[in-house]
């Protein structure tokens, strides 16, 4: 059911790869709620995924951009404002990748060059997107910027490796830039800490299936699916959350507040 929450709003949605992507679901929901927007992803992801199908469905355009390149981000904002006919009201940062995780490097044997790439791609790119937006004056007053995070920013999970540091940095940037941009232009900046989600990227982490089931048993409401996360993003893009900023918002079925669940207790008893 649509509520017309984003009627007249213009946005940029990054990171959609295929139907499993949270960003893909956000695009579908944003379209249903009356928004116009452009889609963006890295050139390599454009070749691997099905983003052009999504663009066709949403009657929009795709702008390739390497989120670690300031020049590419400048081009993304300028072209987006050209296509959409004005400044931007919402931005989704759904960008994350660790070469160390992809290549199976143990946390005690990280390649530090790759570690820096993890931070640049997964977190510093968020700062770049905000700084470029500020310098170009690309965002309207009360615009909303949302980045997708994970509870590994606060807790340790096996095999999540240096992505945990990237998410901690991502959330810190949201707070620091949220204060600055809120003061300057009433722009809201938040992160959503989502349940483990069966995206193409998520399922690539070693041991994902076991942890997905564990989180599901720990969460009173169960793991939140990608479609529900998209709904939450839409509320943050809307005018209903004009005074929510600098927050890390848990969207995880209650996992983040649990100590242990009856299901887990049952599994542990002989």
N, C-alpha and C positions, 0 to 999 in steps of 0.2 A: 504493500500500500504506500503510495506517494503522498507527501504533504506540501509539496511546492516550496520546500524550505530554502532552496537555492535559486529561486526565480530571479533572473537578471544578473546573477553573479558569474564572474569570469575566473577561470582557474588554470593551474598547471598541475598535471598529475604525472609523477615520474615513477618508473620502476615496473610498469605492467609488462609481463613476459608472456603469460598464458592464463587460461581460466582459473588456475590454482592461485594466482597472485592476488594478494590483498589489494594491490593497486588496480588490478583489472576490475575487481568487484566494486571498488570505490568509484571508478569511472562509470560503471553501469548505474550505480545508485545516484551519482551526481547528475547524470543525464536524466534519470527519472524524476529528480527533484527540481529540474528546470535550469540547471547550470549549462553554460557553454565553457569549453576548456580545450586545451591542447594536451597531447600526450608526449612524453619524452622518455628516452632511455639511451644507454650507451650504444654506440655503433655496433659493437659485437653482439649485444642483446637484440638489436633490431634484426640481425641476421638469423639469430637462433630462435627467436620467439614468433608470436603470431599477432604482434601489436597492430599491424595494418588491418587485420580483420576487426579488431576492436575499434579502430578509428573509423572504419566504414560503418560499423553498427552505430557509433555515437555521432556520426556525421561531423567528424573533425579531422585535424591534421596531426601528423607525427613530426616532431623536431628532434633529430639526433643530437645528443649532447653528452660529452664525457664530463661527469659531475666533478672531476678533479681539476678541470680546466676552466679558469676564470673567463677566458675568451669564449669558450663554448657556452658558459652560463650567461654571459652578456648577450650573446646571440639568441639564446633561448628566450630571455625576457623580451628583447626587442622584437623578435619575430612573433612572439605570443601576443604582445600588445597590438602589433600590426594586424594579425589575423583576427583577434577578438574585438578590436576597435576600442581599446582603452586599457586602463590599469587593471591589475590583478587583485582579486578578492580572496583567493585561497590557493595554497600550494601544499601538495603532498610530497614529502621526502620519503620515498620507499626504496632506499639504496643501501646495499650492504654486501660486502664480499671479503673473505679472508683467503689469501693465497696459502697461508699456513694450514688452514683447515682443509682447503681443497686438496692440498698435496700431502695430507696426513702427517704433518710435522707435530711431534710431541711438544707439550707446553714447555718442557725443560730443554728443548732443542730447537727453539724458534729461529727462523731466518729473519734477522732484524730488518733487512731491506724489505722483506715481505710484510713484516709487522708494520712498518711505516706506511706501506700501501694499504693495509687493512684500515689504519686510522684515517688515512686521506680519503679513501673511497667511502667508508662507512660513517664517518663523523665530521671530519674537517670539511667535506663537501657540503655539509649542512651550513656551516659557518660561511662558506663561500657563497652559497645561494642567498643567504640573508644579507651578507655584506654587499654583494652586487645589486641586490634589490634595493637596498638603502641608497647606494650611490646613484643608481638610475632613477630613483623615486618611482619604482615600478609597482608598488603596492598601495592600494587605497587605504584610507583610514578604516580602522577596525577590520582590516584583512586578517585572515587566520592562516597560520603555517603549522602544519602537523608533521612530525617525523615518527616513524615506527621503531619502537625499542623492544627490549626484552628484559625480564627480571634478572638475567645474568649480570646486569649492571650492578646489582646489589648482592647477589648470591653466587656461589661458585657451582658450576655444573660441569661434569666431566665432558671433555671433547669440544666444549664451546670455545676454549682456547682464547686467543687474542681478540676475538669478537666481543668478549666480555668487557675488555678495556675500551673498545670502540663504542659500545653502547653507553658505558659510564661517561665517556667524553661527550657523546651525543646529547645526553640528558643535561650535562653541565652547560653546554652551549645554549640549549633551550632556555635555561634559567638566566644566563648572563646576557644573551641577546634579547630575551624577552623583556628584561628590565629596560634595556636601551631603546628597543623599538616601540615598546609601550609608551615610554615617555615622549618619544619623538612623534609617533603617528598613531598611537592607540592600537598598533598591530599586536595580535595575540600569537604567542608561540608556545606550543605544548608538544609533549611526546606521549604516545600510547604504548604501554607495555602489554603486549598481546600474548595470549596463550600460545603454546607450541602449536604451529599450524602446518598442515601438510601442503606447503608450497614446494615448488621445484627446488628452491634454495634450502628450505628447512629440512627436507628429507635427505639432503646431501650430507648432513652432519651425522657422524658415526653414532650409533646407538639411539637414533631419533625415535624409532618405533617404540622401544621400551620406555623411553621417557614420556612420550606422548600418552601412553597408557597409564603411567604412574601419575602424571599431572591430571589426567581425566578422573582417576580414582580419588585424588586429593581435593578436587574442586567440587564444592557442593552443587554447582550448576553445570559441571562438566566443562570441558575445553570450549572456548568461544571459537566458532568457525570464522572463516575469512569474511563471509557475507555479513555477519554480525559486527565484525570489526569495521567494515565499510560503513554500516549504519552509524556507528559511534563517530567515525571520521566526519560524516555528514553533519551530525549535531555540532561538532566543533567548528565546522565551516560556516554554520548558520548564525543568524543574529541571536539565537536563543542562548548562546554562550559568550556574549560580548565581554563579560568580565572574568572569564577563565583564562589565565595565562601563567606561564612559567611553571606549569605542573607536569609531573609524570603521572599519567592516569592509567591505573591498572584495569585492563579489560581481559580478565582471565578466569571468570567463573568463580572467583573467591580464593584461588590458589595462593595468592600473595599474603592472605591473612590466616592461613591454616597452619596448625602445628602438625597434627596427624589426623587422619580420617578413620572412621570405623572400617572402611574397606581395607585400608592398609593394615590396621590392627588385625583384622580377620586373616589377612594373608600371612602375618607374622606368627600367629598362634599355631602351636603344633596340632 
